[in-house]
Amino acid sequence: MPSIAMKAISLQSGSSGNCIYVETCGIRLLFDAGISGVQTEERLAAAGRDIRSIDAVIISHDHHDHISHAGILQRKYGLPVYVTPATLAAANARRPLGKMKDVRHFRSCDKLRFGSVLVHAIPTPHDGADGSIFIVEADGKRLGIMTDLGHVFKDLVALVSSLDAVFLESNYDPDMLAHGPYPAYLKQRIKGPRGHISNNESAEILLRATSGKRMQWACLAHLSEQNNHPDIALRTHREVCGDFPLYVADRYKASELFSIL
């Protein structure tokens, strides 16, 4: 029986909004809801996908750029929203998402099953209320959705090494952050243990993870607008990882359609 490809699109990535589409084995999933319903619908349609065919919207954590439009996706399009109770409570306390009829709770250490597709939720030390990263597993393939990591926590390299492809946080360039316009407290938050990981840290993770030759590609994600640049992120990674296939998720538009074969 022929292998089934797993396909993915970054619909947008960064502090202005995050949303990733994944399809495999007849299942279609959205990870995070940080862009408007109209943007989500239009960007999926441009790739030949219908937003109303989505099986689930799975939320990583409570920050605005990941959850702000979950209510719209549920009410307007009838999509079930999967979210931890703490994440939903924290988001609603900050800015109410509105009434949702189909909310399904999970814990940040659960495995969610959609047909033959398994989604592993893995807790992170990022400063969300109850944040998770995800591994989508089906037909022997594993895709990681790994941003807002906090720091390079125990087992992260092993997790990335188990993947066929990954959307991996590469949030900031240390020199740009150090000399940039952010106040000292915010710089400390970003580089601290509950913030984000840098280009250098991301590159070192990929260097170690790609030594086993399993991984097919990586897409650098959640780049800072003030403290990073796609060219700098790519250059840093290429200096460390060589010619390994690398892409950068855009802050304001959808990526190409990526495949895991």
C-alpha positions in Angstrom: 0.0 0.0 0.0 1.5 3.4 -1.0 2.5 5.8 1.7 0.3 8.8 2.3 2.0 12.2 2.2 1.6 14.7 5.1 1.1 18.3 3.9 1.4 21.5 5.8 1.1 25.3 5.3 2.1 28.1 7.6 -0.7 30.5 7.1 1.1 33.1 9.2 3.8 33.1 11.9 5.0 35.7 14.4 3.7 38.1 17.0 1.1 39.4 14.6 -0.6 36.1 14.4 0.0 32.3 14.1 -1.8 29.5 12.3 -0.5 26.3 10.7 -2.6 23.9 8.6 -1.8 20.2 8.5 -3.5 17.5 6.4 -2.9 13.7 6.2 -4.9 10.5 6.0 -8.1 12.5 5.2 -7.8 14.6 8.4 -7.4 18.4 8.2 -6.2 20.3 11.3 -5.4 24.0 12.2 -2.9 24.7 14.9 -3.6 28.1 16.6 -6.1 30.8 15.6 -4.1 34.0 15.6 -5.3 35.4 12.3 -8.8 36.4 11.3 -11.4 34.0 10.0 -11.4 35.8 6.6 -7.6 35.6 6.4 -7.7 31.9 7.3 -10.4 31.1 4.8 -8.8 33.1 2.0 -5.3 31.6 2.5 -6.6 28.1 2.7 -8.7 28.7 -0.5 -5.6 30.0 -2.3 -4.1 26.6 -1.6 -7.2 24.8 -2.8 -8.5 24.0 0.7 -11.9 24.6 2.2 -12.0 26.0 5.8 -15.2 24.2 6.5 -13.5 20.9 5.9 -11.3 21.4 9.0 -11.7 18.7 11.6 -10.3 20.6 14.5 -8.6 23.9 15.7 -6.0 23.0 18.3 -4.7 25.9 20.5 -1.1 25.9 21.8 -1.5 28.6 24.5 -3.3 31.7 25.7 -1.3 34.5 24.1 -3.3 36.8 21.8 -1.3 35.9 18.6 -2.3 32.2 19.0 -5.9 32.2 20.2 -7.6 35.6 19.5 -9.7 34.3 16.6 -10.7 30.9 18.0 -14.2 32.1 18.8 -14.7 33.3 15.2 -13.5 30.0 13.7 -15.9 28.2 16.0 -19.0 30.4 15.5 -18.7 31.3 11.8 -17.4 28.0 10.5 -18.5 25.5 13.0 -15.0 24.2 13.8 -14.4 22.4 17.1 -11.8 24.1 19.2 -9.4 22.0 21.3 -7.9 23.9 24.2 -6.7 23.2 27.7 -9.0 24.6 30.5 -6.2 26.9 31.9 -5.4 28.2 28.4 -9.1 29.1 27.7 -9.6 30.7 31.1 -6.4 32.8 30.8 -7.4 34.0 27.3 -10.9 34.9 28.3 -9.6 36.8 31.4 -7.4 38.9 29.1 -9.9 39.4 26.3 -13.1 37.4 26.0 -13.3 35.1 23.0 -17.1 35.1 22.9 -19.5 32.2 23.2 -18.4 28.9 21.7 -20.7 25.9 21.4 -18.0 23.3 20.6 -15.0 23.4 22.9 -13.1 20.2 23.6 -10.6 20.2 26.5 -7.3 18.4 26.6 -4.3 18.4 28.9 -0.8 19.5 27.8 0.5 16.0 28.0 -2.4 14.3 26.1 -2.6 12.4 22.8 -5.5 13.5 20.6 -6.7 11.1 18.0 -8.4 12.1 14.8 -9.1 9.0 12.7 -5.7 7.4 12.1 -3.9 10.7 13.0 -2.4 11.1 16.5 -1.5 14.6 17.9 0.9 14.5 20.8 0.7 17.6 23.1 3.9 18.3 25.0 4.1 21.0 27.8 6.6 23.8 27.4 8.2 26.3 29.9 7.0 29.3 27.8 5.2 31.9 29.9 1.7 31.0 28.7 -0.8 29.7 31.2 -0.6 26.1 30.0 1.4 26.0 26.8 2.0 23.1 24.5 3.9 22.2 21.4 2.6 19.4 19.1 3.8 16.4 17.1 1.4 15.2 14.4 1.9 11.5 13.7 0.3 9.4 10.9 1.4 6.6 8.6 4.9 6.5 10.1 5.5 10.2 9.6 6.0 12.9 12.3 5.7 16.6 12.0 6.6 19.0 14.8 4.9 22.3 15.5 7.3 23.9 18.0 7.3 27.6 18.8 7.1 29.6 22.0 9.4 27.2 23.6 10.7 29.1 26.6 14.1 27.6 26.5 15.9 24.5 25.2 14.3 22.3 27.7 15.1 18.7 28.5 14.2 16.2 25.8 13.6 19.0 23.2 16.5 17.8 21.0 15.4 14.2 21.3 11.9 15.2 20.3 13.1 17.1 17.2 15.4 14.3 16.3 12.3 12.0 16.1 10.7 14.1 13.4 10.5 14.0 9.6 9.9 17.8 9.5 9.5 20.7 11.9 8.2 24.2 12.2 10.8 25.4 14.8 11.0 28.7 16.6 13.9 30.9 15.7 12.7 34.0 17.4 15.6 36.4 17.8 19.2 37.3 16.8 21.1 37.9 20.1 22.9 41.0 18.7 19.8 42.5 17.3 18.0 42.0 20.6 20.8 43.4 22.7 21.1 46.6 20.6 17.4 46.9 19.7 14.7 49.3 21.0 13.0 47.0 23.5 13.2 48.0 27.2 15.5 46.0 29.4 12.7 44.0 31.1 11.3 42.9 27.8 14.7 41.9 26.5 15.2 39.8 29.6 11.8 38.2 29.2 12.5 37.2 25.6 15.9 35.6 26.3 14.9 34.3 29.7 13.8 30.7 30.6 10.1 31.4 29.8 10.5 33.4 26.7 11.8 32.4 23.2 14.8 30.7 21.7 17.3 32.4 19.4 18.6 31.7 15.9 21.7 30.2 17.4 19.8 27.8 19.7 17.5 26.8 16.9 20.4 26.0 14.6 22.2 23.9 17.3 19.0 21.9 17.8 18.7 21.3 14.1 22.3 20.3 13.8 21.9 17.7 16.4 18.5 16.6 15.1 19.5 16.2 11.5 22.5 14.0 12.2 20.3 10.9 11.9 19.2 11.8 8.3 15.5 11.3 9.1 14.4 14.9 8.8 13.4 16.1 5.4 13.0 19.9 6.0 12.6 22.6 8.7 10.7 25.8 8.5 11.9 28.5 10.9 9.0 30.1 12.6 7.9 32.9 15.0 10.7 35.3 13.9 10.7 38.6 15.8 10.0 41.7 13.6 12.3 43.9 15.7 14.9 41.5 16.8 15.4 39.2 13.7 15.4 39.1 10.0 14.7 36.1 7.6 18.1 36.6 6.0 19.9 36.6 9.3 18.0 33.6 10.6 18.8 31.6 7.4 22.4 32.6 7.4 22.9 31.6 11.0 21.3 28.2 10.3 23.2 27.6 7.1 26.5 28.3 8.9 25.7 25.6 11.4 23.6 23.1 9.4 25.0 23.4 5.9 22.8 22.7 2.9 19.9 21.1 4.8 16.5 22.2 3.3 15.4 25.3 5.3 12.5 27.7 4.9 11.2 30.7 6.8 7.5 31.2 7.7 6.3 34.7 6.8 4.9 37.2 9.3 2.0 38.3 7.1 1.3 35.7 4.4 1.1 32.0 3.8 4.0 29.7 2.9 4.1 27.3 0.1 2.6 23.8 0.6 5.2 21.7 2.3 5.1 17.9 2.0 6.5 15.0 4.0 6.9 12.0 1.8 
